[in-house]
């Protein structure tokens, strides 16, 4: 038996699944990161930068191959990538740098949920804010995690930059 979902419901499911994995990883993330840092030593701090480079390069290739965008679109994606790198330089812990990429994904999936709405970007930003607040609230309740306003700001910044990439790589609106 096939289950038919509308595109919007499917996108809500993808966003929910993505957020579930973020929330489910909260109790284990510090231990996993300590293990990675122990195995890789100082090389562990370069993981977020490598992942960011792969994501930005993939977006460029995607836009170039399938979207045939204008030069300003490429410049906007490049500037967004630069903002990600600058933002990562201001975050001390390598694991926190991954929040930029993690919440870029939240921004992307949020956009997919609201892309048929007029105020899709505002709705997506509000969703990023709410998910980030719940993320930090869960961390407040966990004995091995802490609530930090700065993390909320990093998450929101990552989500907004993810939406900027979506803006310049999505179909014309």
N, C-alpha and C positions, 0 to 999 in steps of 0.2 A: 504494500500500500504506500503510495507516494503522499508526502505531506506538502501541500502547496502553501507557501507563505508569500505575502506581498513583499516587494523589495524593501519597503520600510521596516516591516517586522523582521526580515532577515538581517537588516543592518542593526536594528536594536539588539537582536540576538548576538551578533558579532561584537558589538560594543560591550554588552553585558558579559560575554565570555572573556573578553580582553580585560575588563575591569576585575572580574572574578579572579583571574590569574594574578593580577597586581595585588589585590587584597590577600589572596591565599599565600602569596610569597612573603608577606610582611614578617611573620614570625621566623622564617628561615633565612631570609636574605642576609642578615649580618653574619651568620655562620658560614653560608656559602661564600660570601665575599672574603671572609677571613681565610677560608680554605684556598680560594683562588690566589689571594695575595701571598699566602704561605708558599704555594707551588710556584708562582711566577715572580715573586719578589717585587722589585721596583717596576718590572714590566707590566704588572697589573694595572698601574695607573694609566697606561696607554690604551687600554681596552676601550674606554668610552670614545676616545678620539678616533680609533680605528673603525669602530662601529658607525660613528657619525660620518666619517669619510665614505664608507660604503653606502650609507643611506643617501647622502647628498649626490654621490656619483650615480647611484641607481636612478634617482629622480631626474638628473640631467639626461641620462641615457633614455629614460622613459619618455621624457618630453621631446627629446630630439627624434626619437624613433617613431613615436605614435602620435604626438600632438602637433608637431610642426609649429611651435610657438614663435613669437617675435623675439628679437634681441632683448628688449626690455624684460621679457619674462625670464629669460636666462639670467639676466643681471639681478633680478629680484630674488631668484632662487640662490644665486651665488652670494648675494648680500645676506640672505637668511642663514646660509651655511656659515658665513663669517660671524654673524651674530651668535650662532650656536657655539662656535669656537671661543669667542670672547666671553660668553656666559660661562662656559666650562672652566675658563681660566680663573673665574672669580669664585668657584666652588672648590672647597678644599679636599673633600673626600672623594676618591674616584667612584665609589658606589653611588654617591649623590649625583655625579655627573651623568649617570645613566638615566636619571629622572628626566633630563631634557628629552632624550629619545623616547623614553617610556610614555611621557605625556604628549609628545608629538603624535604618537599613535592614538592616544585618547582624543586629541584634536581631530585627527583624520577620521576616526570612526564616528565621532560626534557629528562632524560635517556630513558624513554619509547618511546619518539618521535624519538630519534636517535639510538636506539639500534641495528639497522641493518647496521649502518655505521661503517667504520673502526675506525674513531676518535670520537666515540660516547661520550666519557667522556669529551673531549675538547669542543665538540659542546654543551654538556649539561652545562658545566661550563660557557661558553660564554653566553648561554641563561639565566642562573642564574644571571650573571653580568648585562645583558641588562635589565632584568625584575626588578632587584634591583635598577638600575639607574632610570628607569621610575617611580618606586615606590617613590623614593626620589624626583624626579622632580614634581610629583603630589603633594607631601607633601609641596614642596616649594610654590606651587600655592594656597594651602589651607590656609585660615586665622588662623585656629586653630592648624596648624602643622608647623614643621620646617624641613629644609633640613639639614641632618647631614652626613658627610663623615663616621663617626663611624658606623652609621646604615647600610650603604652600606657594610662596612667590616663585620659587624655581619651577615647580610643577606647572603653574599657570603660564609662566614665561615660555616653557617648553611647548605647552599646548597651543599657545598663540602663534609661536613660530611655525609649528606644524600646520596650523591653519593658513599661514601666509604661503607656505609651500603648496598647499592644496589650492589656494586662490590662483596661483600662477601656473598650476599644472592641470587644473580641472577644465572641463569643457567651458566654452564661453557662456557667460550667464546673461 
